[in-house]
């Protein structure tokens, strides 16, 4: 039973991440769920599949965590877009931010990647917890209405009603926040990511502008400031963020999307220092959002990124 339960750790982590918006909290929730399952394995009567049983336990762990916690968010959940030419102000340290999710194959089906994209995870946080669980279980993980009803101890009718309400809420948020998304095929994302990494390292504003969707966003957790539109993003990069000129980008993967560890040049010219984890998201053949997470001390080890780059480093384009 231990080995059978352990086989679900990966998919349970993805489920708990969507529920909680935090990779660290998701890992803790999965560990707690598996410990509870191991302790109660003798009581498993086989009236449902092992998968449904362990998801029921994980759901209760997440619901308990959400009952005591604060809703996680991205900067665009807190305020309207800001002028790109102005500094970001003080960090919003009291805010609980959506965390990036390490890994997930960027060459996998684009539709699968959509279910862990930052905007989708942030939108999920606006749903009541049980609605959130219902939508993820039904729409993302493919559980039947009967399975979810048994998991919640409710009826099929209530599950279907919760799913309908959850879908309506997400549709309203998508239209109001980032517009309808068209998943980009894996090959398109890879090419766009290569062009973006090359253009950013050269600080080629003309090329960057060509890659961005007209309503693209750039956000900077833990700062509440965010920008929408090519002109404000360019104003930010050419103004307050001019110190990013000459950065090196080391490729990684976050939330199923090509992403980068950004290293800025040291003032003394001795190499490059960690600056941000850039998560880049796509729709069609354009970049729709760049989220630059500044907590490099915590995130870079999690993503296997080095703590500095030497002066001769040139790692700007993913293989």
GINORHU-V930415 format. One record per backbone hydrogen bond with DSSP energy under -1.0 kcal/mol. NH is the residue of the N-H (numbers start at 1). CO is the residue of the C=O. E is the energy in kcal/mol with one decimal. If there is no record, write none. Layout:
NH/CO/E
NH/CO/E
//
This chain:
5/1/-2.6
6/2/-2.5
7/3/-1.4
8/5/-1.8
9/6/-1.8
12/8/-2.5
13/9/-2.1
14/10/-1.6
15/11/-2.0
16/12/-3.0
17/13/-2.3
18/14/-1.9
19/15/-2.0
20/16/-2.7
21/17/-3.1
26/22/-2.0
27/23/-2.5
28/24/-2.0
29/25/-2.5
30/26/-2.6
31/27/-2.3
32/28/-2.3
33/29/-2.6
34/30/-2.7
35/31/-2.3
36/32/-2.4
37/33/-2.3
38/34/-2.9
39/35/-2.4
40/36/-1.4
41/38/-1.0
43/40/-1.2
44/41/-1.5
53/49/-2.3
54/50/-2.7
55/51/-2.2
56/52/-2.0
57/53/-1.7
58/54/-2.5
59/55/-2.5
60/56/-2.0
61/57/-2.1
62/58/-2.3
63/59/-2.8
64/60/-2.2
65/61/-2.0
66/62/-2.6
67/63/-1.6
73/96/-1.6
77/74/-2.3
78/75/-1.9
79/75/-1.1
82/226/-3.2
86/83/-1.3
92/222/-3.1
93/91/-1.6
95/92/-1.7
98/73/-2.4
99/21/-2.5
103/253/-2.3
108/105/-1.6
113/109/-1.7
114/110/-1.9
116/113/-1.8
121/117/-2.4
122/118/-2.8
123/119/-2.1
124/120/-2.2
126/123/-1.7
127/124/-2.0
132/128/-2.7
133/129/-2.5
134/130/-2.4
135/131/-2.7
136/132/-2.3
137/133/-2.7
138/134/-2.5
139/135/-2.7
140/136/-1.3
141/136/-2.4
143/137/-2.9
148/144/-2.3
149/145/-2.4
150/146/-2.5
151/147/-2.3
152/148/-2.5
153/149/-1.3
154/149/-2.7
159/155/-2.0
160/156/-2.7
161/157/-2.1
162/158/-2.4
163/159/-2.5
164/160/-2.1
165/161/-2.3
166/162/-2.4
167/163/-2.5
168/164/-2.0
169/165/-2.1
170/166/-2.4
171/167/-2.4
172/168/-2.1
173/169/-2.1
174/170/-2.7
175/171/-2.1
176/172/-1.9
177/173/-2.5
179/174/-1.8
189/185/-2.4
190/186/-2.3
191/187/-2.0
192/188/-2.7
193/189/-2.7
194/190/-2.2
195/191/-2.4
196/192/-2.8
197/193/-2.7
198/194/-2.1
199/195/-2.6
200/196/-3.0
201/197/-2.0
202/198/-1.5
204/199/-2.6
205/203/-1.1
208/204/-2.4
209/205/-2.6
210/206/-1.4
211/207/-1.3
212/208/-1.2
213/287/-2.9
216/213/-2.2
217/288/-1.9
218/227/-2.1
219/290/-2.2
220/225/-1.1
223/220/-2.9
227/218/-2.5
229/216/-3.2
233/229/-2.1
234/230/-2.6
235/231/-2.1
236/232/-2.1
237/233/-2.5
238/234/-2.6
241/236/-2.7
242/239/-1.9
244/241/-2.5
245/242/-1.9
247/244/-1.9
248/263/-2.3
250/261/-2.7
252/259/-2.7
254/257/-2.2
255/101/-2.8
256/103/-1.7
257/254/-2.0
259/252/-2.4
260/278/-2.5
261/250/-2.9
262/276/-3.6
263/248/-2.6
264/273/-2.2
266/271/-2.8
269/266/-1.6
272/309/-2.6
273/264/-2.8
275/262/-2.8
276/262/-1.4
277/293/-2.6
278/260/-3.1
279/291/-2.6
280/258/-1.0
281/289/-2.7
283/286/-2.3
284/182/-2.4
286/283/-1.6
287/211/-2.8
288/281/-2.2
289/281/-1.4
290/217/-2.1
291/279/-2.4
292/219/-2.8
293/277/-2.6
294/221/-2.5
296/294/-2.4
299/295/-2.4
300/296/-2.2
303/299/-1.8
304/301/-1.2
305/300/-3.0
309/272/-2.1
313/310/-1.7
//
